[in-house]
Amino acid sequence: MSEAQASHEPYAGKELGELPFICTTNMVDNYCEGIAVDRARYAGPTDWEKPVAPAMIVGEMDFGFDGARFDNAFGNLWMRQEWEFFHPIVQGRDYRRASRVLDVYEWRNRSVVKQEVSVYDGDKLVVRGIHHQSFLLNQSSGKVALRDPKKKEGVRKFDVPEGEPIQSIDRTVDLEMCGVFFHGRRSYHTDKQASEELGFEEVVVGGKMTMAMIGQMLEQHFGKGYYEGGTLDVKFTNIVWPDDHVTAKGVITKEEAGRAHVTVWMEKDDGTVVIVGKATAAK
């Protein structure tokens, strides 16, 4: 690897600079159509009683930072996402994003980039996210070896915690939805050939998309309690494929100091759990 290539690759402590961000009407339209959310629940130019944009539009925030990912993107999968929400995102407002690589670490046979993105309205912190994105750097061709989720070491049935269930969200995710959600861009989340180039036999439904369903469930239950002061921390445990029917679920396990603590997860109809995590929101 040349010196120029080495400096381009991610490494712990690497500053990725700043980029502008505007949440456009098209972004919100694609989000709502892509995961089948009623667009009318979000504010227009004269309706400020509603949320101004989906909280999970933050999935757009890490896009465009050069040097945050390895050039060898073979087998690229999200492992974890952590979010802190301080203020809602307003459509059409100018924001700035700052990002850095917090760490690069090994997990099993994967190299993981831990990237932080902070979004500001002037000097006011609006939202902060930490992304754990994994790569198979020891492979650049062939097929990604995926274990049967039912045969993984330590696999067990997900134990639903005790507490107050919240209203679930379920969707059958098809390729058309993926294409809309990702703005018509060709990638392994929308195009089978692109997916095969990264070692997968089928399109990989994006973690950004399934995470949005978890967040949408929380936003619809808690409202401002989630998108003005909530948190979300999820791990991606299995891949969602086109035409899978998935259900986002949550249980309030504890209420403390005016905040609800929630266990969240997403599962397929056969019981395969694809996301596990936790969240908090003001009651």
Phi and psi in degrees as GROMACS dihedral restraints (atoms count N, CA, C in turn):
[ dihedral_restraints ]
;  ai    aj    ak    al  type     phi  dphi    fc
    3     4     5     6     1   -74.0    20    10
    4     5     6     7     1   166.1    20    10
    6     7     8     9     1   -62.7    20    10
    7     8     9    10     1   -37.4    20    10
    9    10    11    12     1   -65.3    20    10
   10    11    12    13     1   -41.9    20    10
   12    13    14    15     1   -64.6    20    10
   13    14    15    16     1   -42.0    20    10
   15    16    17    18     1   -61.6    20    10
   16    17    18    19     1   -39.2    20    10
   18    19    20    21     1   -72.2    20    10
   19    20    21    22     1   -24.5    20    10
   21    22    23    24     1   -77.2    20    10
   22    23    24    25     1   -30.2    20    10
   24    25    26    27     1   -72.2    20    10
   25    26    27    28     1   153.6    20    10
   27    28    29    30     1   -70.4    20    10
   28    29    30    31     1   146.9    20    10
   30    31    32    33     1  -151.7    20    10
   31    32    33    34     1   157.1    20    10
   33    34    35    36     1   -58.8    20    10
   34    35    36    37     1   130.7    20    10
   36    37    38    39     1    89.3    20    10
   37    38    39    40     1    -0.7    20    10
   39    40    41    42     1   -70.1    20    10
   40    41    42    43     1   124.0    20    10
   42    43    44    45     1   -84.1    20    10
   43    44    45    46     1   129.5    20    10
   45    46    47    48     1  -102.9    20    10
   46    47    48    49     1     1.1    20    10
   48    49    50    51     1    84.0    20    10
   49    50    51    52     1  -163.0    20    10
   51    52    53    54     1  -124.5    20    10
   52    53    54    55     1   150.1    20    10
   54    55    56    57     1  -139.2    20    10
   55    56    57    58     1   150.1    20    10
   57    58    59    60     1   -77.0    20    10
   58    59    60    61     1   163.1    20    10
   60    61    62    63     1  -148.5    20    10
   61    62    63    64     1   134.6    20    10
   63    64    65    66     1  -131.2    20    10
   64    65    66    67     1   126.5    20    10
   66    67    68    69     1   -81.0    20    10
   67    68    69    70     1   108.0    20    10
   69    70    71    72     1   -88.4    20    10
   70    71    72    73     1   161.5    20    10
   72    73    74    75     1   -59.4    20    10
   73    74    75    76     1   -37.5    20    10
   75    76    77    78     1   -63.2    20    10
   76    77    78    79     1   -39.6    20    10
   78    79    80    81     1   -58.5    20    10
   79    80    81    82     1   -46.6    20    10
   81    82    83    84     1   -67.9    20    10
   82    83    84    85     1   -40.5    20    10
   84    85    86    87     1   -58.6    20    10
   85    86    87    88     1   -47.6    20    10
   87    88    89    90     1   -65.2    20    10
   88    89    90    91     1   -40.1    20    10
   90    91    92    93     1   -58.9    20    10
   91    92    93    94     1   -51.8    20    10
   93    94    95    96     1   -66.7    20    10
   94    95    96    97     1   -43.3    20    10
   96    97    98    99     1   -69.0    20    10
   97    98    99   100     1   -38.1    20    10
   99   100   101   102     1   -64.8    20    10
  100   101   102   103     1   -36.2    20    10
  102   103   104   105     1  -114.9    20    10
  103   104   105   106     1    18.6    20    10
  105   106   107   108     1    57.8    20    10
  106   107   108   109     1    55.3    20    10
  108   109   110   111     1  -107.7    20    10
  109   110   111   112     1   140.5    20    10
  111   112   113   114     1   -64.6    20    10
  112   113   114   115     1   114.0    20    10
  114   115   116   117     1   -61.5    20    10
  115   116   117   118     1   -27.0    20    10
  117   118   119   120     1   -66.9    20    10
  118   119   120   121     1   -14.7    20    10
  120   121   122   123     1   -74.0    20    10
  121   122   123   124     1   -12.9    20    10
  123   124   125   126     1  -105.3    20    10
  124   125   126   127     1   148.3    20    10
  126   127   128   129     1   -67.7    20    10
  127   128   129   130     1   142.8    20    10
  129   130   131   132     1   -93.9    20    10
  130   131   132   133     1  -169.0    20    10
  132   133   134   135     1   -61.6    20    10
  133   134   135   136     1   -24.1    20    10
  135   136   137   138     1  -118.5    20    10
  136   137   138   139     1     8.4    20    10
  138   139   140   141     1  -120.1    20    10
  139   140   141   142     1    88.9    20    10
  141   142   143   144     1   -97.9    20    10
  142   143   144   145     1     9.2    20    10
  144   145   146   147     1   -80.3    20    10
  145   146   147   148     1   -15.2    20    10
  147   148   149   150     1   -99.6    20    10
  148   149   150   151     1   161.8    20    10
  150   151   152   153     1   -55.7    20    10
  151   152   153   154     1   143.1    20    10
  153   154   155   156     1   -83.1    20    10
  154   155   156   157     1   -23.3    20    10
  156   157   158   159     1  -159.3    20    10
  157   158   159   160     1   155.7    20    10
  159   160   161   162     1   -59.8    20    10
  160   161   162   163     1   136.6    20    10
  162   163   164   165     1   -56.4    20    10
  163   164   165   166     1   -37.7    20    10
  165   166   167   168     1   -82.8    20    10
  166   167   168   169     1    11.1    20    10
  168   169   170   171     1   -62.2    20    10
  169   170   171   172     1   -13.0    20    10
  171   172   173   174     1   -60.7    20    10
  172   173   174   175     1   -14.7    20    10
  174   175   176   177     1   -58.6    20    10
  175   176   177   178     1   -17.0    20    10
  177   178   179   180     1   -82.1    20    10
  178   179   180   181     1   -11.3    20    10
  180   181   182   183     1   -70.5    20    10
  181   182   183   184     1   -30.5    20    10
  183   184   185   186     1   -88.1    20    10
  184   185   186   187     1     0.1    20    10
  186   187   188   189     1   -70.0    20    10
  187   188   189   190     1   133.3    20    10
  189   190   191   192     1   100.8    20    10
  190   191   192   193     1    -8.3    20    10
  192   193   194   195     1   -78.5    20    10
  193   194   195   196     1   116.9    20    10
  195   196   197   198     1   -76.7    20    10
  196   197   198   199     1   135.2    20    10
  198   199   200   201     1    90.2    20    10
  199   200   201   202     1     9.2    20    10
  201   202   203   204     1   -90.1    20    10
  202   203   204   205     1   -11.9    20    10
  204   205   206   207     1  -130.8    20    10
  205   206   207   208     1   154.0    20    10
  207   208   209   210     1   -72.2    20    10
  208   209   210   211     1   146.6    20    10
  210   211   212   213     1   -62.6    20    10
  211   212   213   214     1   -35.1    20    10
  213   214   215   216     1   -83.1    20    10
  214   215   216   217     1    95.3    20    10
  216   217   218   219     1   -92.1    20    10
  217   218   219   220     1    15.6    20    10
  219   220   221   222     1   -58.4    20    10
  220   221   222   223     1   131.3    20    10
  222   223   224   225     1    70.6    20    10
  223   224   225   226     1    17.2    20    10
  225   226   227   228     1   -59.0    20    10
  226   227   228   229     1   124.1    20    10
  228   229   230   231     1  -142.8    20    10
  229   230   231   232     1   143.1    20    10
  231   232   233   234     1   -71.7    20    10
  232   233   234   235     1   142.8    20    10
  234   235   236   237     1  -109.6    20    10
  235   236   237   238     1   -38.1    20    10
  237   238   239   240     1  -158.2    20    10
  238   239   240   241     1   150.1    20    10
  240   241   242   243     1  -136.7    20    10
  241   242   243   244     1   133.9    20    10
  243   244   245   246     1  -126.3    20    10
  244   245   246   247     1   129.4    20    10
  246   247   248   249     1  -132.9    20    10
  247   248   249   250     1   142.9    20    10
  249   250   251   252     1  -125.2    20    10
  250   251   252   253     1   125.8    20    10
  252   253   254   255     1  -108.7    20    10
  253   254   255   256     1   126.0    20    10
  255   256   257   258     1  -112.1    20    10
  256   257   258   259     1   -36.2    20    10
  258   259   260   261     1  -144.8    20    10
  259   260   261   262     1   152.8    20    10
  261   262   263   264     1   -70.9    20    10
  262   263   264   265     1   154.8    20    10
  264   265   266   267     1   -84.3    20    10
  265   266   267   268     1   130.8    20    10
  267   268   269   270     1  -102.9    20    10
  268   269   270   271     1   128.7    20    10
  270   271   272   273     1   -63.4    20    10
  271   272   273   274     1   134.4    20    10
  273   274   275   276     1    85.9    20    10
  274   275   276   277     1    -8.0    20    10
  276   277   278   279     1   -83.9    20    10
  277   278   279   280     1   146.5    20    10
  279   280   281   282     1   -83.9    20    10
  280   281   282   283     1   122.9    20    10
  282   283   284   285     1  -119.0    20    10
  283   284   285   286     1   166.7    20    10
  285   286   287   288     1  -125.3    20    10
  286   287   288   289     1   144.9    20    10
  288   289   290   291     1  -117.4    20    10
  289   290   291   292     1   136.6    20    10
  291   292   293   294     1  -122.3    20    10
  292   293   294   295     1   139.2    20    10
  294   295   296   297     1  -141.4    20    10
  295   296   297   298     1   154.4    20    10
  297   298   299   300     1  -154.1    20    10
  298   299   300   301     1   158.9    20    10
  300   301   302   303     1   -91.2    20    10
  301   302   303   304     1   116.0    20    10
  303   304   305   306     1   -77.8    20    10
  304   305   306   307     1   -35.0    20    10
  306   307   308   309     1  -165.2    20    10
  307   308   309   310     1   157.6    20    10
  309   310   311   312     1  -129.3    20    10
  310   311   312   313     1   119.5    20    10
  312   313   314   315     1  -136.7    20    10
  313   314   315   316     1   164.4    20    10
  315   316   317   318     1   -99.6    20    10
  316   317   318   319     1   137.8    20    10
  318   319   320   321     1  -137.3    20    10
  319   320   321   322     1   111.6    20    10
  321   322   323   324     1    54.6    20    10
  322   323   324   325     1  -121.0    20    10
  324   325   326   327     1  -100.4    20    10
  325   326   327   328     1    19.1    20    10
  327   328   329   330     1  -119.6    20    10
  328   329   330   331     1   150.1    20    10
  330   331   332   333     1  -101.3    20    10
  331   332   333   334     1   129.7    20    10
  333   334   335   336     1  -117.9    20    10
  334   335   336   337     1   129.9    20    10
  336   337   338   339     1   -98.4    20    10
  337   338   339   340     1   124.1    20    10
  339   340   341   342     1  -103.3    20    10
  340   341   342   343     1   104.7    20    10
  342   343   344   345     1  -112.6    20    10
  343   344   345   346     1   132.2    20    10
  345   346   347   348     1  -102.9    20    10
  346   347   348   349     1   136.6    20    10
  348   349   350   351     1  -128.5    20    10
  349   350   351   352     1   125.5    20    10
  351   352   353   354     1  -117.1    20    10
  352   353   354   355     1   134.8    20    10
  354   355   356   357     1  -114.2    20    10
  355   356   357   358     1   131.1    20    10
  357   358   359   360     1  -123.5    20    10
  358   359   360   361     1   143.8    20    10
  360   361   362   363     1  -106.8    20    10
  361   362   363   364     1    97.6    20    10
  363   364   365   366     1    66.9    20    10
  364   365   366   367     1  -119.7    20    10
  366   367   368   369     1  -100.8    20    10
  367   368   369   370     1     1.2    20    10
  369   370   371   372     1   -87.5    20    10
  370   371   372   373     1   124.7    20    10
  372   373   374   375     1   -72.6    20    10
  373   374   375   376     1   124.4    20    10
  375   376   377   378     1   -99.5    20    10
  376   377   378   379     1   -44.6    20    10
  378   379   380   381     1  -157.4    20    10
  379   380   381   382     1   147.5    20    10
  381   382   383   384     1  -130.4    20    10
  382   383   384   385     1   136.0    20    10
  384   385   386   387     1  -131.1    20    10
  385   386   387   388     1   148.2    20    10
  387   388   389   390     1  -126.1    20    10
  388   389   390   391     1   123.8    20    10
  390   391   392   393     1  -111.6    20    10
  391   392   393   394     1   133.0    20    10
  393   394   395   396     1  -112.4    20    10
  394   395   396   397     1   107.2    20    10
  396   397   398   399     1  -118.2    20    10
  397   398   399   400     1   129.2    20    10
  399   400   401   402     1  -109.3    20    10
  400   401   402   403     1   151.7    20    10
  402   403   404   405     1  -138.1    20    10
  403   404   405   406     1   150.1    20    10
  405   406   407   408     1   -99.4    20    10
  406   407   408   409     1    83.7    20    10
  408   409   410   411     1   -73.1    20    10
  409   410   411   412     1   -17.8    20    10
  411   412   413   414     1   -86.7    20    10
  412   413   414   415     1     8.8    20    10
  414   415   416   417     1  -144.8    20    10
  415   416   417   418     1   141.9    20    10
  417   418   419   420     1  -137.0    20    10
  418   419   420   421     1     3.7    20    10
  420   421   422   423     1  -155.4    20    10
  421   422   423   424     1   174.2    20    10
  423   424   425   426     1    87.8    20    10
  424   425   426   427     1  -146.0    20    10
  426   427   428   429     1  -120.2    20    10
  427   428   429   430     1   143.7    20    10
  429   430   431   432     1   -73.5    20    10
  430   431   432   433     1   127.0    20    10
  432   433   434   435     1   -80.5    20    10
  433   434   435   436     1   113.8    20    10
  435   436   437   438     1  -113.0    20    10
  436   437   438   439     1   129.0    20    10
  438   439   440   441     1   -80.5    20    10
  439   440   441   442     1   146.1    20    10
  441   442   443   444     1   -61.3    20    10
  442   443   444   445     1   123.5    20    10
  444   445   446   447     1   -56.9    20    10
  445   446   447   448     1   -25.6    20    10
  447   448   449   450     1   -81.9    20    10
  448   449   450   451     1    -9.0    20    10
  450   451   452   453     1  -112.0    20    10
  451   452   453   454     1     4.5    20    10
  453   454   455   456     1   -66.0    20    10
  454   455   456   457     1   147.3    20    10
  456   457   458   459     1   -60.4    20    10
  457   458   459   460     1   134.0    20    10
  459   460   461   462     1    75.3    20    10
  460   461   462   463     1     9.0    20    10
  462   463   464   465     1   -63.6    20    10
  463   464   465   466     1   140.7    20    10
  465   466   467   468     1  -151.8    20    10
  466   467   468   469     1   162.9    20    10
  468   469   470   471     1   -68.0    20    10
  469   470   471   472     1   137.7    20    10
  471   472   473   474     1   -64.6    20    10
  472   473   474   475     1   127.1    20    10
  474   475   476   477     1   -89.2    20    10
  475   476   477   478     1   111.2    20    10
  477   478   479   480     1   -67.9    20    10
  478   479   480   481     1   123.8    20    10
  480   481   482   483     1   -73.0    20    10
  481   482   483   484     1   160.2    20    10
  483   484   485   486     1   -76.5    20    10
  484   485   486   487     1   145.4    20    10
  486   487   488   489     1   149.8    20    10
  487   488   489   490     1  -164.4    20    10
  489   490   491   492     1   -94.5    20    10
  490   491   492   493     1   112.4    20    10
  492   493   494   495     1   -67.3    20    10
  493   494   495   496     1   146.9    20    10
  495   496   497   498     1  -109.1    20    10
  496   497   498   499     1   164.2    20    10
  498   499   500   501     1   -61.9    20    10
  499   500   501   502     1   124.7    20    10
  501   502   503   504     1   -80.1    20    10
  502   503   504   505     1   166.8    20    10
  504   505   506   507     1  -127.4    20    10
  505   506   507   508     1   131.0    20    10
  507   508   509   510     1  -130.1    20    10
  508   509   510   511     1   147.1    20    10
  510   511   512   513     1  -147.2    20    10
  511   512   513   514     1   147.5    20    10
  513   514   515   516     1   -98.1    20    10
  514   515   516   517     1   113.3    20    10
  516   517   518   519     1   -90.0    20    10
  517   518   519   520     1   114.6    20    10
  519   520   521   522     1  -110.0    20    10
  520   521   522   523     1   172.9    20    10
  522   523   524   525     1   -63.6    20    10
  523   524   525   526     1   -34.5    20    10
  525   526   527   528     1   -62.4    20    10
  526   527   528   529     1   -42.8    20    10
  528   529   530   531     1   -61.5    20    10
  529   530   531   532     1   -42.5    20    10
  531   532   533   534     1   -60.6    20    10
  532   533   534   535     1   -44.8    20    10
  534   535   536   537     1   -60.5    20    10
  535   536   537   538     1   -42.4    20    10
  537   538   539   540     1   -68.2    20    10
  538   539   540   541     1   -47.2    20    10
  540   541   542   543     1   -58.9    20    10
  541   542   543   544     1   -37.9    20    10
  543   544   545   546     1   -97.3    20    10
  544   545   546   547     1    28.3    20    10
  546   547   548   549     1    58.9    20    10
  547   548   549   550     1    27.7    20    10
  549   550   551   552     1    75.3    20    10
  550   551   552   553     1     6.6    20    10
  552   553   554   555     1   -73.5    20    10
  553   554   555   556     1   141.8    20    10
  555   556   557   558     1   -80.1    20    10
  556   557   558   559     1   123.2    20    10
  558   559   560   561     1  -160.6    20    10
  559   560   561   562     1   178.9    20    10
  561   562   563   564     1   -72.4    20    10
  562   563   564   565     1    -2.4    20    10
  564   565   566   567     1   -93.1    20    10
  565   566   567   568     1    -5.5    20    10
  567   568   569   570     1  -134.8    20    10
  568   569   570   571     1   -18.2    20    10
  570   571   572   573     1  -134.0    20    10
  571   572   573   574     1   126.9    20    10
  573   574   575   576     1   -64.5    20    10
  574   575   576   577     1   -40.8    20    10
  576   577   578   579     1   -63.1    20    10
  577   578   579   580     1   -42.8    20    10
  579   580   581   582     1   -61.9    20    10
  580   581   582   583     1   -36.7    20    10
  582   583   584   585     1   -67.7    20    10
  583   584   585   586     1   -41.4    20    10
  585   586   587   588     1   -62.7    20    10
  586   587   588   589     1   -33.7    20    10
  588   589   590   591     1   -63.3    20    10
  589   590   591   592     1   -25.2    20    10
  591   592   593   594     1   -99.7    20    10
  592   593   594   595     1     8.4    20    10
  594   595   596   597     1    97.8    20    10
  595   596   597   598     1     6.1    20    10
  597   598   599   600     1  -103.0    20    10
  598   599   600   601     1   146.2    20    10
  600   601   602   603     1   -82.8    20    10
  601   602   603   604     1   -14.2    20    10
  603   604   605   606     1  -146.2    20    10
  604   605   606   607     1   162.9    20    10
  606   607   608   609     1   -55.7    20    10
  607   608   609   610     1   136.6    20    10
  609   610   611   612     1   -97.0    20    10
  610   611   612   613     1   114.9    20    10
  612   613   614   615     1   -62.3    20    10
  613   614   615   616     1   126.5    20    10
  615   616   617   618     1   -63.6    20    10
  616   617   618   619     1   138.8    20    10
  618   619   620   621     1   -60.1    20    10
  619   620   621   622     1   -31.4    20    10
  621   622   623   624     1   -58.1    20    10
  622   623   624   625     1   -35.2    20    10
  624   625   626   627     1   -76.3    20    10
  625   626   627   628     1   -46.1    20    10
  627   628   629   630     1   -70.6    20    10
  628   629   630   631     1   -37.1    20    10
  630   631   632   633     1   -61.0    20    10
  631   632   633   634     1   -37.5    20    10
  633   634   635   636     1   -61.2    20    10
  634   635   636   637     1   -35.2    20    10
  636   637   638   639     1   -67.0    20    10
  637   638   639   640     1   -38.9    20    10
  639   640   641   642     1   -61.3    20    10
  640   641   642   643     1   -49.5    20    10
  642   643   644   645     1   -62.4    20    10
  643   644   645   646     1   -38.0    20    10
  645   646   647   648     1   -63.2    20    10
  646   647   648   649     1   -40.1    20    10
  648   649   650   651     1   -59.2    20    10
  649   650   651   652     1   -43.6    20    10
  651   652   653   654     1   -69.0    20    10
  652   653   654   655     1   -42.3    20    10
  654   655   656   657     1   -63.9    20    10
  655   656   657   658     1   -40.8    20    10
  657   658   659   660     1   -68.4    20    10
  658   659   660   661     1   -26.9    20    10
  660   661   662   663     1   -86.0    20    10
  661   662   663   664     1   -45.0    20    10
  663   664   665   666     1  -101.2    20    10
  664   665   666   667     1   -15.6    20    10
  666   667   668   669     1    58.1    20    10
  667   668   669   670     1  -128.9    20    10
  669   670   671   672     1   -59.5    20    10
  670   671   672   673     1   -27.2    20    10
  672   673   674   675     1   -59.7    20    10
  673   674   675   676     1   -24.7    20    10
  675   676   677   678     1   -94.0    20    10
  676   677   678   679     1   -50.9    20    10
  678   679   680   681     1   -85.9    20    10
  679   680   681   682     1    -0.6    20    10
  681   682   683   684     1  -126.9    20    10
  682   683   684   685     1    72.0    20    10
  684   685   686   687     1   120.1    20    10
  685   686   687   688     1     5.6    20    10
  687   688   689   690     1   -84.7    20    10
  688   689   690   691     1   171.1    20    10
  690   691   692   693     1  -137.0    20    10
  691   692   693   694     1   155.5    20    10
  693   694   695   696     1  -146.1    20    10
  694   695   696   697     1   132.0    20    10
  696   697   698   699     1  -138.8    20    10
  697   698   699   700     1   108.4    20    10
  699   700   701   702     1  -127.6    20    10
  700   701   702   703     1   147.7    20    10
  702   703   704   705     1  -115.9    20    10
  703   704   705   706     1   140.9    20    10
  705   706   707   708     1   -97.8    20    10
  706   707   708   709     1   116.1    20    10
  708   709   710   711     1  -105.5    20    10
  709   710   711   712     1   -23.3    20    10
  711   712   713   714     1  -151.0    20    10
  712   713   714   715     1   158.3    20    10
  714   715   716   717     1   -83.4    20    10
  715   716   717   718     1   141.3    20    10
  717   718   719   720     1   -98.8    20    10
  718   719   720   721     1   132.5    20    10
  720   721   722   723     1  -110.4    20    10
  721   722   723   724     1   158.6    20    10
  723   724   725   726     1   -53.9    20    10
  724   725   726   727     1   139.9    20    10
  726   727   728   729     1    76.1    20    10
  727   728   729   730     1     4.2    20    10
  729   730   731   732     1   -68.9    20    10
  730   731   732   733     1   140.6    20    10
  732   733   734   735     1   -98.4    20    10
  733   734   735   736     1   120.1    20    10
  735   736   737   738     1  -122.3    20    10
  736   737   738   739     1   151.4    20    10
  738   739   740   741     1  -129.6    20    10
  739   740   741   742     1   124.1    20    10
  741   742   743   744     1   -87.5    20    10
  742   743   744   745     1   130.7    20    10
  744   745   746   747     1  -132.5    20    10
  745   746   747   748     1   157.7    20    10
  747   748   749   750     1  -153.8    20    10
  748   749   750   751     1   149.2    20    10
  750   751   752   753     1  -135.4    20    10
  751   752   753   754     1   125.6    20    10
  753   754   755   756     1   -75.1    20    10
  754   755   756   757     1   113.6    20    10
  756   757   758   759     1   -96.6    20    10
  757   758   759   760     1   -20.4    20    10
  759   760   761   762     1  -160.2    20    10
  760   761   762   763     1   146.0    20    10
  762   763   764   765     1  -123.9    20    10
  763   764   765   766     1   126.4    20    10
  765   766   767   768     1  -149.4    20    10
  766   767   768   769     1   129.1    20    10
  768   769   770   771     1    51.9    20    10
  769   770   771   772     1    42.1    20    10
  771   772   773   774     1    76.8    20    10
  772   773   774   775     1    11.1    20    10
  774   775   776   777     1  -123.0    20    10
  775   776   777   778     1   143.4    20    10
  777   778   779   780     1   -96.7    20    10
  778   779   780   781     1   136.5    20    10
  780   781   782   783     1  -108.2    20    10
  781   782   783   784     1   126.0    20    10
  783   784   785   786     1  -124.3    20    10
  784   785   786   787     1   132.0    20    10
  786   787   788   789     1   -89.3    20    10
  787   788   789   790     1   128.1    20    10
  789   790   791   792     1  -122.0    20    10
  790   791   792   793     1   151.2    20    10
  792   793   794   795     1  -160.4    20    10
  793   794   795   796     1   165.9    20    10
  795   796   797   798     1  -133.0    20    10
  796   797   798   799     1   138.5    20    10
  798   799   800   801     1  -138.0    20    10
  799   800   801   802     1   154.8    20    10
  801   802   803   804     1   -86.4    20    10
  802   803   804   805     1   171.3    20    10
  804   805   806   807     1   -62.9    20    10
  805   806   807   808     1   -26.7    20    10
  807   808   809   810     1   -85.2    20    10
  808   809   810   811     1     5.5    20    10
  810   811   812   813     1    93.5    20    10
  811   812   813   814     1    -6.8    20    10
  813   814   815   816     1   -63.1    20    10
  814   815   816   817     1   123.0    20    10
  816   817   818   819     1   -88.2    20    10
  817   818   819   820     1   125.8    20    10
  819   820   821   822     1  -107.7    20    10
  820   821   822   823     1   -19.2    20    10
  822   823   824   825     1  -143.1    20    10
  823   824   825   826     1   137.9    20    10
  825   826   827   828     1  -133.2    20    10
  826   827   828   829     1   148.2    20    10
  828   829   830   831     1  -179.5    20    10
  829   830   831   832     1  -166.0    20    10
  831   832   833   834     1  -144.7    20    10
  832   833   834   835     1   157.8    20    10
  834   835   836   837     1  -148.5    20    10
  835   836   837   838     1   162.2    20    10
  837   838   839   840     1  -134.9    20    10
  838   839   840   841     1   155.1    20    10
  840   841   842   843     1  -158.1    20    10
  841   842   843   844     1   151.9    20    10
  843   844   845   846     1   -73.6    20    10
  844   845   846   847     1   140.7    20    10
